[in-house]
Amino acid sequence: MDKNFLEFWGNFLLSAAKGQRQLEEFSRWMSQGMSGFRDLSQSFQQVYGLGSERPEGDKDWQTARTAFEKAFKAYLDALGVVPKSDYLALQKQLEALRQQIEEQEAALLKLRLELSESRMAQGDVVAGFQELIQVQSEQFQELTESFNRLFTGREKKEGS
């Protein structure tokens, strides 16, 4: 682990024992990009060997900040604590997934209803065809019987 982080964090924890106010300041200091609280900023600069000025885009400041944030996250991981930014990102992802599930369930229900209606419609078509075949069979039977009577009636006339 980063020795500068450990030194800074050790000093901070000793100071934090003096009061809750410092923890609140630390939280605001982190959220403000490690600026705004002179005591914390001076301690950070001293431990990481940075100058008192903080020009925009200074590589040393950026490197120190990145190293600190990485070490702080590793420290929180070791304690079993999840950073609030990670928690909020996961919460946002969870809500998006919940919404996606709701949409997919609604689409699935709609598709099931359409499939059910389609099967019922297919059943109606099959029943219609069966009825048509039945009617045509009956009509064919009547036609056959008519031809049979017609020819049977002729044969009797011819034979008499």
N, C-alpha and C positions, 0 to 999 in steps of 0.2 A: 504494500500500500504506500502511497505517496507520503514521505516523511514530513513534508511541509504541511500537508493536510492534517496529519496526526498532531503536529505541534500546534497548529492553529486551533484545531478542534479541542485539543486538551486544554489550551488556554481559555477557550470559549466556555467549555464545560465548567472549569473552575470559576470563571466569572459568572456563569449562569446560576451557580449555586447561590449567588448573592440576591437573585430575584427573578421573578417571572417576566418582568419588564424586558429584560435582555433577550429572552426567547422570542418575545413578540417583535422586538426590534430586528432580531436576526431574520425572522420570517419576512418582514417588510424589506430588509436589506437585500435578501436573495431575490425577492420578486421585483425589486427595482434595479436589477443588474449589478448588484454589489456596490451600490452607491447610496448616499443619503444619510448614513450614520457614521460620523467621523471616527468614533472610537473603533468600530468594526473595520472600517475601511483602512485606518492606519495600522491596525493589527494585521490585516490581510496583506497590506503593502510590505510591512516589515518582515513577516514570515516568508513571503514569496519573493522578497528582494526586489520590489518594484519601487520606482520613483514616486514622489508625491503627486506629480501631475499625471493626468490620465488622458492623453490625447486620443481622439477618435481613431479607431482602427489600429491602435498600438498592438503589435504582435506579442510582446511580452505580457501585456495585460490579458490579451485574448487567450494565450497559451496557459497562463496561470488560472484564468477563470474556467477554461475547459478542464484543466487538470483537477481543480477544486470540485467542480460539478460532478466529474466522473468519480472522484474519491468519495464525495458526499453520498452519491447514489449507491456506491459499493457499501458504505457504512450503513445506510438505511436498509439495504438488502440483508446485511449481516444481522441487523436487529429484527428483521422480519417486517419492516415497515415499508409501505408502498408510498412513493412520492405522490402528492396530490395531483400533479400534472398527469402522471400515468393513470391514476384512478379516474380522473375526469375523461381522459381519452378512452379508457375502457368502458366507462359509463355511456359515453356518446356512441361507441361502437355497439354496445348492448342494445341501446334504444333503436339504432338503425336496423339491427338484426331482428328485433321484436317487430318492428314495422314491416320488414320484409316477410317475416313469418305470417303476419296477419294478412298481407296481400296475397301470399301464396296459398294460404288456407282458403281465402275468399275465391281465388281463381280455381282451386281444386274443387270446391263446392259447386261452383258454376259449371265446371266441366262434367262433374258427376251428374248434375241435373240434366245437362244437355245429352249426355250418354243415355241416361234413363229415358228421356223423351225420345231419343233416336231409336232405342230398342222398342219402345211402345209403338212408334210409328212403323218400324219394320214389322212388328207383330200385326199391325193393322193391314199392312200391305200383303203379308202372307195370308191373313184371314180373308182379305178381299180376293186374292187369287184362288184360294180354296173354294170360296163361294162361287166365283166365276166358273171354275172347273165343274163344280157340282151342277150349276145351271146349264152349262153347255152339255154336260153328260146327259142330263134329263131331256134337254131339247134334242140331242142326237138320238136318244132312246125313242122319243116321240116320233122323230122323223123316220127312224128305222121301222117302227111299228106301222106308220102310215104307208111306207113303201110296201111293207109286208102285206097289209090289208089290201092295198091297191093291186098288187100282183096276185094275191090269193083270191081276191074278188074276180079278177080277169080269168084266172085259170078255171074258176067255177063256171063262168059264163061260156068259155070256150069248150069246156067239157060237156056242157048240157046240150 
